[in-house]
């Protein structure tokens, strides 16, 4: 029987190094099901990215437990691209599905960029080729995670590298509409978006 996707974080405490006096995360609990959008907010250095790392099993737990049921995609804060076409940067080894691909390009606000690139999505990017702006990198990074079509989406501040109109588009079209049936965890500094979240985690 197919299990319904689920994220259950039960009183976790974690720290990056044994030496650190304060735990990075302390006594955090969250319970999420499909359709939930958890906004993770808090000042710089409060552990927002670390919370995502704990879900990805990159940050060892000292106490508590994490249960993740379902497939997971992660969009990191540091956008990266490898030497290949824009399209292959988004597909990242997965099969090309024309309809899904065009939809992802649209919801991630990449249509206009592709029109302006010399060879559209065949344009080569990466270290030695067409240089991308920070906002373009961030959106390709996001598109890569969204295209994977997973049950659980972890987004580490994808809206900070783009202007407010684009951020609005990505939040509404991609996170709210396109991914509406997924479990979405969004780290953000854009306070205007959190009122639409079904749950909010504030880290101090």
N, C-alpha and C positions, 0 to 999 in steps of 0.2 A: 504494500500500500504506500502510495506517495505521501510523504509527510509534508504538512504545510510549512512553508518557510517561517522561521521564528528566530528572534534574537533575545536571549535571556541573560542579562548581566546581573549577577547576584552578589551584592556587597563586596565588590572587588577592591583590593588594595594592591598597588604595584609601584615599584621604583626601578629606575634604570641601573643604578649602581648601589651596591651594598653600603658604600661610603656616604651616600646622600642622607642627610639628617631627616629631611621631610620626605615622605612618600610622594611620588609623582601623582598618583591617583589614590584617593582615600575613601573607602566605604561608598562606592557608587553602585547603584542598582537601576536597571532599565529593563522594561519588558516590551518588545515590539512585535507586531504582526503585519502581514501584507497590507499596504495602504497607509501605514504609519510614516510620518515624517518627523524625525527627531532633529531639532536644531540644537547644536552644541555651541554655546557661547561662553565668553569669559575673556579677561584681559590676556595679553601676550604672556606666554610662559605659564599659563594656568593648567596646562595639560590636555588641551583639546586634541592636538595631533597624537599625543601619547594615548589618549582614549581609543582612537582609531587603531593605533599600533597594538594595543592590547587585544582588540577584536581580531586582528590579523595574526595574533600569536607571536608578535615580534617583541612584545614587552612582557616579561615573565610576571606572573601573578604571585603575590605573597600570601594573599588570602582571598577567599571568595571563588566564584566559578563563572565561566562564560560558556554558554551553549549557543552555537550558531547552526541552524538547520537551513540548508539551501546553498546555492552557489553565490559567490561574492565577487564584486568588482570594486576596485579601489582607484580613485583619482587623487594623485598626490599633490601637495602644494607646490612642489618644485616640478614644473612641467618639463618634460624631456621629449626629444625626438631623435630618431636614428636616421642614418643616411639612406633615404629611400623616398618614394613618392609620398605625398600627403595621404593618398588613399591607403597605401600600405602601412603608414603610421597609425591610421585609424583601425584598419582591419587587424593589425598585429597578429598575423598568422591564422586568423579565422577566415572562414569562407565568405566570399563576396555575395551578398544578397542585395540586389539593386534597390528594391523597395525599402528595405530596412535602412540601407546605407543613406539613401536620399533623405529619408525621414530624420535620421540622426544628424546629418549635415544641416538640415533646416532647424531642428530644435536647438542645436548647439551654436546657432548663429554664424555658420561658416559659409553660407551661400554667396554672400557678397565678396568675401575674401577670395573664394575660389574663382569667381568671375574676373577678379583683378590679377590673379596669378598668371604668369606667362603660359603655362600649360594646364591650367585648371588643377584638378586633383592629381594629375600626373606630374606636377611640378616637384622637382626633387628638393627635399629639405634635409637639414642635418648640419653637421659641422662645415662641410665644404661647399654647400649649395645655397639656394635662396634663403636669405635670413628671415626668420619670422619675428614678428613683434611679440612682446610678452603676452599680450592678449590673445594673439593667434595660437601661440604655444599652449596657453591655458585651455583654449577651446578645443584644440586637437586632442589634448590630454583627456579632456572631459568626454569628447566624442568616442575615444578609444574605450573608455569604461562603459559608456552608455550602449555602444554597439554590441558589447558582449552579452547584453540581454540577460543579466543574472537576476536572481531573486532578491539579493541584498546589494545596495549601492552605498559605498562609503565615499563621501566627497570632502576633501580637505580644502576648504576655502576657495572653490573654483571661481567665485564671483569677484575676488579682490583685484584681479589683474585686468578686468575689463571695465569699460565706462558704464555709467548707470543705466543707460538705455539698453545696452547689451545684457547687463546683469539682469534687468527686469525681464527681458525676452527669455533668457536661459532659465530663470527661476520659474516663470509662468509656463512656457512651452515645454521645457525639458523636464524639470524637477516636479512641477505640479501636475502637468497633463500627461506627457509621454510616459512618465514613470509612476503614474498614479497608483498602480496596483502593486508596486514593489515596496520593500522595506527600504526607506531612505534615511541615511544619517548624514546631515549636512553641518560641517563646521563653518561658521560664518561670522564676519564682523559687521555684516549688513543687517542692522537691527530691524530695518523696515520689513524684512521678509519673515521674521520669526512669528508674526501674528498668525500666519497661515500654517504653522507647524502644528501637528497633533500633540507633540510632546516637546518640552524644552529642558535641556540639561545645562544648568549654569555652573561653570567651574570657577572657583575663586583662586 
